[in-house]
């Protein structure tokens, strides 16, 4: 029986690419670098920097990523909730399902994001990049299971990116991929694919009855 949901946030519950891209480019400009050219959904700021600037040393990678984190709140205006996000979170809460946020954002970013979105009380637990290896490692999903005190068969994972599929499946958890914001390259590898959060809500309701 379904007792909990583990969910990603960026491009799953919020459309936040512009916010993250603008804050990262701001940090790059402050350090004399051009804007990033290639964007990959779901990976850390550090890995985005390594991808776009393979010659950037690790000290600079850490410095720019830190500045990006500090500048993020300046760009919250560029972020939008995905249609149906509030309704989905309320549905999960009202049906007494436990809810854990698993993201490659830092805990500092998580705290400010949830406060800005007025979602602080929606989650039983959060897992950020300080809690271990980032997605696509299964470690964040495993940590989420431990924090919820649930078995892998009692939880479904909601995400949007290939890293979500890899992390969930690596932990033995079934995954729902939402394409409400963008199409996922390897969506066919997910257990379920939905076009909207309204559809995700309906699916979670059906899984509760199994």
N, C-alpha and C positions, 0 to 999 in steps of 0.2 A: 504493500500500500504506500502511496506517495505521502511523505510526511514533511518534505522540505524542497526548496528550490535554491539552487546556486545560480547567481546571475552576474554577467558582465554589466558594465554601465555604458562605456563609450560606444556609440553607434548601435547600441542595443536599447537602452532606456533613454539616452540623450543623443542628439546629433551634435557632436562636439569637435569634429575635425577642424573646422575653422578656428575654434578657440585654441586647440593644441598647436595648430600650425602657426598661428599668429604669434603665440607666446614663444614658441621655439625659434621662429625667425627673428623675433625681437632680441632674444638672447644671442643668436648668431651674429646679428648686426653689431651688438655691443662688443663682440670679440673680433670684429673685422672679417667675418665670413659671409659669403653670399647665402641666399635663401636655399632651403632644401629643394631638391628636384624630384626625388622619388619618395612616395608615401606608401607605407605598408600598414594596414590596419592591425591593431592589437599588440604591436611590439613596443618595447620601452623607448623612451626618448634617447637613451644611450645607444640602443641598437639602431635607431633611425639615424643618429649621427654617424655611427660607424659605417652604415650602409652608404650614406651620401658623401662622407668625407673619410675614405679609407686611410688617409695619411694623418688624420687627426690623432694626436697622442692621447693616452688615457686620462692624463691629468686635465687636458682641455675638454675632453668628452664629459668628465665629471663636473667641471666648472660650468659648462654651457647648460648641461642638464639641470644643475642646481638653480641657475639663473632662470631657466624656463619655468621651473616649479614656483619660484618667487614671483614671476610675472603673470602667472596663470590667472589670478583673480582679476587682473586688469582687463581680461578678455572674456569674462563670464557673459557679457552682453551678446556674444556671438554664438552662445550655446542655446539650444532649444530642446525641450522635452519631446520625445517621439510621441506621436498620437497614440493614446491608449495607455501610456505609461502609468499615470496616476491610477487609472481604473484597474490595471493589472496588479499593482502593488497593494491596493486596497483589497482586491479579491483574495490575494495570497494571505494577507493579514486576517481578513474576516473569516477565512476558512481554517484558521489556526495552523497554517503551514509555516514552518520555520524558514527564514530567508537569510542567505549570506551573500554579500557582495564580494566578488573575486575580480580583481583588476590589477593591471601592471602599473597603475598610478601609485604614488606614495601615500602613506597614511595621512600626511599633511594635506595633500590634494583631496583625498577622500573626505576628510573632515569638513573642509571648506565647501566642497561641491555639495555634499548632503545638506549642509546648513543653508546654502544658497537655494537649493531646490526644495527645502522644507521637507526633506525625507529622513531626517535624523532618526525618527522613531519607527521607521519602516523595517529596519534591518536588525536581526538578532546578532549578527557578527559581520565583520569586514576582514578581508585579506588583501594586503597591499604588497608592493615589491620588497619591502623590508622583511617580510615574513618568510622569505626563502627564494628559491629560483623562480624567475618569472615564467608566465606562459610562453611557449607551449609545453613547458615542463608540467607533469601531472601534480607536482608538489603543491601549487596553490589550491587546486581542487581537493586534494587529500587534506590539506590544512582546513579548508572550509568544512569538510565532512566532520573533522575532529571538533571544530568549534561548535557545530550544530549538534554534535553527539548523535549522528545518524549514520546508518549503513549505506553503502553505495547504491544498493537496490531500493532505497527509500527516498532517493533524491533524483531530480532531473536538473540538468544544466541548461540555462538559456544564454545564448551568445550570438555573435554576428560574424566571427572571423575564423579563419583556419586554425589559429592558435587556440581558440576555444574548443574546437573539435578535438584537437590533439591532446589538450590538457584534460578534458573530460574523459575521453576514451582511455587515456593513459591511467586514469584513476578508476576505470571500470564503471563510469557514470554515463547514462544515456544523455544525449544532447539535442536540444531544439535550436535550430539556427533561424533567426529572424532576418528577413531581407527587407525590412521596413525602410531601412536607410540606404543600403547598397547590396548588390549581389555578391555572394561569397563564392570564390573560385571553386572550392571543393565542397560545396553544399551537399553534393550527392553522398558524401561520406558521413553526413549527420544522420541521426536516427529519425529526426523529424525536421521538416522545413516549413516555415510559415511566412506568409507575405505581410503580416501585420501583427501588432501586439494584441489586437482584438482576437485574432486567430490563435495566438499563443495562450491567451486567457482561456479560450474555449478548450484547447487541447489539454491544458493543465487540469481543467475541470474534469475532462474525460479520464485522464490518468489517475485522478483521485479515486475513481470508482473501480479501478482494476484491482 
